[in-house]
Amino acid sequence: ITGSPKNVVVYRAPSDLAFISATQIGGASCMLDSNGLLLRFDVDPTTLTAENITVNGATKGELWGTGNMRILAISNITVADGATVSVVITSPEGYSITGSPQAAVVYRAPYVGMSYGGGIVAYILSSSNPGYIAGQTHGLIVATEDQSTGAAWGCNGVTIGGTSMTVGSGLANTQAIVNGCSTTGIPARICSDLVLNGYNDWYLPSCYELNTILSNRVTIGVFNSPGNYWSSSESSGSYSADYAWSVRFDSAAIYGNQVAKSTSRRVRAVRSF
């Protein structure tokens, strides 16, 4: 015999591969960003690589794992907290895939400037602030518009007493003012009575809360012009009956001033999360 051996091309049908689900890992709603996706298949997708995967709504990273599960790292999530990203897989070498795309719910930690909780996140608590919980994200949300462009603090000649300047004290300050003064149309009552975007727990921020909010005003993006804003912090000592703290800001700096309660100032409500 001559001409032996001969090369013969053999074709093999691709194996069926079912993409079953994609589930977030590492995240907690409104607390921590999801940092990975657990991908489940009906069999081991031995030739699957990150190049076969597209994630719409986040940036994909490394892929690892064995068996019928893989973990895909993700970062830079662009969808809202509790929304879904789409995971699309093209058939890896030797496989014909079904079940693609899959949707996965992902979570995000709030950040300054994020639309959230009826307004805009204006401040994130640090370890030095009351209410800080390690491993969780809490802070202040500010309304997107002024509740008044000019209102007197009110309660002229009356000492409310017990208000504070500190971050975390605005709600208690507001409640003390409302309980201690029956005057209508005052900033504390405007905020306390406010129902906005489904939330009714708004209050007038304390002086230091207002400072932190206004220091982030460029990122927050909802303070369109310089102005003077009332805080819920009453002056102390002999000034308490007639003066309270107002915070003024412009393009360069923030200033806190003790101002007569009869003075007209802007009002902007906040709430905690």
Number of C-alpha atoms within 10 A of each C-alpha: 4 4 5 6 7 6 6 6 6 5 6 7 8 13 13 14 19 18 21 16 19 24 16 24 19 12 18 17 14 19 16 18 22 24 21 22 23 18 21 19 19 14 14 16 25 13 11 19 16 15 12 13 18 16 19 16 19 20 13 22 15 12 19 14 12 10 12 15 19 20 20 22 20 21 14 13 19 14 16 19 22 14 14 18 21 17 21 17 21 16 19 19 14 16 18 14 18 15 13 16 18 18 18 20 19 29 25 22 18 26 18 19 20 16 17 17 19 19 23 23 28 30 24 18 17 14 9 8 13 12 15 16 12 9 8 12 17 22 21 23 27 28 20 17 14 15 16 18 14 17 20 18 31 24 21 16 13 14 20 20 17 12 22 19 20 16 21 21 20 29 22 18 26 26 17 17 28 21 11 14 17 12 13 12 14 21 30 30 21 22 26 20 14 15 13 15 10 8 12 14 16 26 28 31 34 29 27 22 23 30 21 16 24 22 16 16 18 13 16 23 12 17 17 9 8 10 14 20 27 31 32 31 29 29 25 19 9 9 15 21 19 21 26 24 24 28 23 20 18 12 9 5 9 15 11 18 15 17 20 20 26 16 15 18 22 21 26 25 27 27 24 18 14
